[in-house]
Amino acid sequence: MFRRDFLQKSLLTTAGLTVLGPGLVAEAASGPARLVVLHTNDMHSRIEPFPDNAPQWAGLGGMARRAALIDSIRRQEKHVLLLDAGDIWQGTPYFNFFQGKLEYELMSRMRYDAATFGNHDFDNGLEGLQQQLPHAGFPFLSANYDFSGTPLAGRFQPYKVFDKAGARVGVFGIGLALKGLVADKNFGTTQYLDPVTVARAQVARLRGPERCDLVICLSHLGYKYESEKIDDRKLAAQVGGIDLILGGHTHTFMPAPEPITGPQGHVTLINQVGWSGINLGRVDFELRRGARSARSVGARVLPVGGTC
């Protein structure tokens, strides 16, 4: 009787450990994981490095060198997200000849996770953009351009959620007003929606139903203007809940991300890494699954053609 009771209790205990043990062990063992966010902006069709005799940026840039740098980081880091903040096109004869196909193909080989649109990405018109989209093996995220009634209706999502390091990372895209920067015929009836209103709605969605632990905005608004024109700094000050704004348009070389305190004391980091693929930006975050928050643990500007 004693032996039978002992065996029954032992089996029940063992069964309990079998069901509960791995989860408990995993929870105890799991600590925060690191997510490496790599980013570019305003590449402007710079496929090759600047010539060695160039008066500025000599020997820097080039997509092959960027690809090698990204690959080296991916070999070292388990969780990497690669993003672009717009103006992929325009600036070298490669764009004039290949009409944007080459840029998209090379970015696809580098395994970009997402990008947003800059004003120069409309330089071939909506039809030209539509023609090259099949060559982009990554999504374009656009929350405040309404393409209804255009050839691009229904082609883009406002945001995407990535599962990284056991956490949920929400990324959405915001663009600047096209009128005055782009020929009217090139954006047609595309409607520009207020960035602040749209960004608030995106954050509410990502922080709410999508249960995101980290929220990133890909912005082509520009870093800073003295006028009332909306920029990344104003966006961060007016919209709470964004952890990181990766900017473009103003070709700003930032040595480190700038923290901006917004509504409810939420701190948003803003970063931008110049233009022409001269630099690759890197921002590291510490993520804990289900924490609904993230902590920045470092940032670097990596010269493409320099050392990482």
N, C-alpha and C positions, 0 to 999 in steps of 0.2 A: 504493500500500500504506500509506504513511504517512498519507495523507488519510483512507483508510477506517478505520484504527485510531483516528485522532483523533476522527472522527465517532462511532464506536462508543463510545469512552470518554466523549465529551461527552454522548451520549444516555443512557448508564448513569448518569452523574453527575446529569444533569437529572432522570432518573426517580427517582433516590434522593432528590433534594431535593423532588420532587413528593410522594413518599410520606411522607418524614420531616420535611420542612421545616415545614409548618403546625403539627404537634404540638410540634416543638422551639421554634418561634417562640412559640407560645401559652404553653408552659411557662415560657419565659424572660420573656415579657412579663407573665404573670399574677402579680400580687402578692396580698396579703391583701385580701379584700373586706369591707365593713362590713355587718353585719346590725343593723337597728334593731328592737328588741323593744318594742312598745307594750303597755301592760296597764292593766286596771281591776279593781276588786273591790267587792263590796257596793254595787251600784248601787241596789238597793232601789226599783225602779220610779220613779226620779226622771227623768221625761220632760222636764219643763220646768226652767228654772233656778230657784234659790231667789228669792223675791220681792226686789225692791230694798229693801224695808223690813224684811226678815227680821232678827231680832236677831243671827243668826250666818250666815255664808256668803252674805250678801246679794249677789244678782246672779250667783252662781257656779253652774256646772253646766249641765245641759241637753243633751239628746242631739243637737239640731241643731248646737249650738256644738261639741260633741265631734266630730261628723262633719266639720265644717269644719276643725277642727284636724288631724284625722287625714288628711284630703285634702291639706292643705298640706304635711304631712310626706311623704306619698307622692309628691308632685310633686318634692320635693327629694331623696328617697332611693330607690334602686333596689330594695333588698331590705328589706321590712318584714314583721314578723309581729305580728298583733294578737290578744291573748289576754285571757281573763277568769277570775278565781279564785272565782266563785260568789256566791250571794245576789243574783241578778239580780232576783228578784221580791220583792214585799211592801214597803209603806211609803207608798204614795200611793193615792188613789182610782182612778188608772189601772189598777192591778192588780185592785182590786175589781170594776171594770166590765168590763175586757177579759180578765181571767183569765190574763194573761201573754202573750197573743198579740202585743200591741203592742210589748212589749220585745223579743221575738224577731225581729219583722219589722224593727224599726229597727236592731238589731244586725246583721241580715243585710244590710241596705243599707250599713252601714258596713264590711262584708266582714270580720267577725271570722273568724279562722282556727280557733279552738277555745276551749272553755270547760270548766270543771268545775262540780260541784254544791256549793252551800251548803245549810245546813239549811232556809232559807226557800224553797228551790226545791222542797221537798216539801209546802208549805203547802196545796196543792190535792189532795194525795194522789197516788198512783201513776197513777191513771186520769186525773186532771187534767193531770199532767205529760205523759202519753202523748198526750192530746188536743192539746196545744200544740206538740209536737215537730215536726210538719210545717211549722210556721212558722219554724223555726230552720234557716237555710241554712248552718249550721256544725256541726261535731261536738261532742258532749259527751264528755269523756274521764274515765273513772272506773275506777280500778284496784282500789280496796279496798272497793267495794260490790258484793256478789254478788246480782244480781237474779234468780237462778234461781228458778223457781216463782212469779214475779210477772208482772203484765202487761208489764213492761219487760224480760223475759228476752231476751237476745241483741241488745238495741238499742244497746248502747254498747261501745266498744273501750277498753282500758286506756290505750292510747297511740296517737300518730300521728307519723309521720316526715315532715318537710317538706324538700324540696330547695330550699335558699336559698343564694344567692351561691356556687353550685357545691359546697356542703357539705351534709351531712345533719344536720338538727336534730330531735332526738327530744323530744316533749312528752308527759308523762303526768299524770294527775289523781289527787289524794288528798283524801279527805273526812274529816270528824270523826265521832265516834260520834253517831248520831241519837237514840238513846234518852235521854229526859229533856229534849231540846230540841224534838223533833217528836212530835206525838201518835202513839201506836203505830199507830193505824188508817191514818195517812198514809204510813208506810213499810212497813207490812205485814210480810212475811217476809224483807225485805231483810236480808242478813247483812253485818255490819261486820267487815272483816278488819284485822289489825294493820298500821298504816301503815308501821312500820319494816321489817317482814318483806317487805311488798309492795313498798315503795320499793327495797329491795335487789334484789329480783327484777327490777323494771323497769329499773334501771340496768344490771344484768348483761345483760339482753336488748338494751337500746339500745346499750350500749358494745360488746357482743359481736356476735351475728349481724346486728344492724341497722347496725353500723359507723358510729355517730353521732359527729359531731365536736363537737356541743354538746347537752347534756341539760338540759331545763327541767322543773321540777315545778310544776304548778298546784295549790296547796294551799289548803284551807279549814279548816286545823287551828287557826289563830290564831298570832299572832307569838310571845307569851311568856307563860308562867304560872309563878307561884312554886311551884305544886304539882308533882307528878310527872306531871301530864297532858301528853301529847305535844303539842308545838308545833313551829313551824318551826325555831326555834333548836336544839331537841333533835334534830329530824330531821336537820338538817345536820351536827350533831356525831356522829351515829351511822351515817349512810349516806354513804359516799364516792362520788364520781363525778357528783354533781349540780352543774351549773355555776350554776344560778339557780333559786331558789324564789320564785315570785310568790304572795304570801299574801293571805288575807282573814280574815273573821269577827270579828277584834278591832277593826276600823275604825282601825287604827294609821296615823297620819300620819308616815311616815318621810322625813326630808329627803334621805337618800341610802341606797343599799343597804348592808347590814351584812355584812361578811365573817365567815364562821365556818369555822374549820379543823377538818376531819373526819378520818376514817381515812386513813392513808398521806399525810397532809399536804395532801390535796385541799381547796382553798378554795371554799366555796359562798357565793354572794351571796344575801341575802334582801332582798326589797323588798315594800312594801305602800303604797298611796296613799290611805288614809282611807276614805271612803264616799260614796255618793250621786252619784258621777260628778263630784265637785268637781275632782279632779285626774286627769290622764292620766300614767301613768308611762312613762318611756323609759329603756331600757338599751341601749347600743351595744356590739356585739362585733366583734372582728376575726377573720375566719374564713379559713382556708386549706384548700382542698379536700384531703381525705385526711390531714390532719395529726392527726386524732382528738383535737383540742383546740381551745380558743377562748380569746381574751383579751378581757376587758372593757376598753373604751377610753373609757368615760364614761357618766354617768347624769344624768337631769334629772327634776324634778317639774314638769309643765306645768299650770298652773291652767286649767281650762276656763272660758273667759270672760275670761282674762287674755291675755298675749302669750306666744308660743312662741319 
